[in-house]
Amino acid sequence: MHRNLDLLLTAIAPAIWGSTYLVTTELLPAGYPLTVSVLRALPAGILLLLVVRKLPHGVWWGRVLVLGALNFSIFWAMLFVSAYRLPGGVAATVGAIQPLVVILLARALLGTAVRVAAILAAIVGIGGVALLILTPQASLDPVGVAAGLAGALSMACGSVLTRLWQPPVSPLTFTAWQLTAGGILLLPLAYWLEPALPPLTGANIVGFVYLGLIGAALTYTLWFRGIERLGPATVSPLGFLSPLTAVILGWWWLDQTLSPAQWLGMVAVLGSIWFGQRAQQTPPKTLAPAKG
């Protein structure tokens, strides 16, 4: 029962992340991806710091900077490079390799058993994401593909290290540290590479508040809590819910039509998540001792 509740709470995070595209396109000024990332991470991180009133100490200063860079700064920067250089479907499909990378990194750094069923489930999930959002006209750009792979690797490393480096603080405090570090590291990039924001409208403010409080503070607290309790190899496949939610919101809110391939993709994504969770609960097979 506790495991199912942890899975449900953790799944809320990627489900909400799926609304990021809709909120960004409908409520925020276009053309400021890095600035939007800073305003999503840094105010939320500072607000959480004011709530928890606890700063890192000793070795945790360096570790928090590394985690903030991997989970936010590098990941979001590469995500936007990939999105600009590739069609959205290609970028999301490239990024969907993250659960596979997490499985391998968790084995190398945490000693987590590699289950063949979990690998197969991740591959099915990647195929489901491709069916959901990949179009026949999609083209490949080497820089965009490299950025997408780098972003997936960054987030995968961040997820595994988040489990490996568990400070003696609550998930809320750990989230506050990482969001603040990630926002600070992104700040000079946004300042150097993007113009100043235009005067904000009421809709812009609503969008920034939603992305900061709901899309960052709440969701990453749930996500890091899930990594702590369930492990990155279990949590990472839940990320397939993000493109699924994005497609459903586009259909419901923007009146977009869904093709038979997209419906099949939904089934594949949900099936891969279910099968992947079952695989993680199954004890890994071991070789029988030799006789004689």
C-alpha positions, 0 to 999 in steps of 0.5 A, a space after each residue: 500500500 505504501 509503495 502504491 501511494 509513493 508511486 501515485 504521488 511521484 507520478 503527479 510530477 511528470 503528469 504536471 510537467 506535461 502541462 508546461 508546453 501548454 502554459 508556456 505557449 498560451 500564457 508566457 511571452 515567446 522567445 525567452 526559454 532561458 529566462 523562463 527557466 530562471 524564473 521557474 527555478 530561482 524564485 521557487 527555490 528561494 521561496 522554499 528556502 524561506 520556508 525551510 530556513 536551512 542551508 547546505 553545509 560542508 560537502 553539500 555545497 558542492 554536491 548541491 551545485 552539481 545536482 542543480 546543474 544536472 537536474 535543472 541548468 544543463 537539462 533545461 538548457 539542452 532541452 531548449 537547444 533540442 527543441 529549437 533545432 528539432 521538431 517537438 516530436 523528435 526532441 521528445 523521443 530522443 529525451 525518452 531514452 532517459 529511463 534506459 540511461 537511468 537503469 544503466 547508471 543505477 547499476 553502475 553507481 548504486 548496484 541496482 539489479 538490471 532487469 531485462 523486463 525493465 529494459 524492454 518496458 523502457 524500449 516500449 515506452 520510447 516507442 509509445 512516445 514516438 507514436 504519440 508525437 513523432 510525425 512522418 515529416 520529422 527531420 534530424 539535426 545532429 546538433 539538436 539530437 546531441 543536445 537531446 541526448 545530453 539533456 537526457 544524460 544530464 537528468 539521468 545522472 542527476 536522478 541517480 546522484 540524487 539517490 546516491 547523495 541523500 542529505 539528512 534533510 527533508 525532500 522539501 529542503 533538498 528541492 529548495 537547495 537544488 532549485 536555487 542552485 539550478 536557477 543561479 547557474 542559469 542566470 548568467 546564461 539568460 542574461 548574456 543570451 536573451 534580451 530583457 523581458 517585455 512588460 508582463 501581463 496578468 496572463 504572464 504572471 499567472 503562467 510564471 506563478 504556475 510554473 514556479 509553485 506547481 511546475 517546480 516547487 511542488 513537482 520536484 519535491 514529489 519527484 525527489 521524494 519518490 527517488 529517495 523512497 523508490 529509487 531512480 530506476 523505479 521512478 524514471 519510467 514515470 516520466 513517460 507520463 509527461 508527453 502523454 499528458 501534453 498530448 491529452 491537454 492538446 486534444 482537450 484544451 486546444 481541440 487537436 485531433 488524435 490519430 489512431 497511431 497516437 491512441 496506440 502510443 497512449 496504450 504503449 506508454 501506459 503499458 510500459 509504465 505498468 510493466 516496468 513497475 511490475 518488473 522492478 518489484 520482481 526479484 532479479 534472477 540469479 544463477 543456480 550454484 554449480 553442482 559437484 
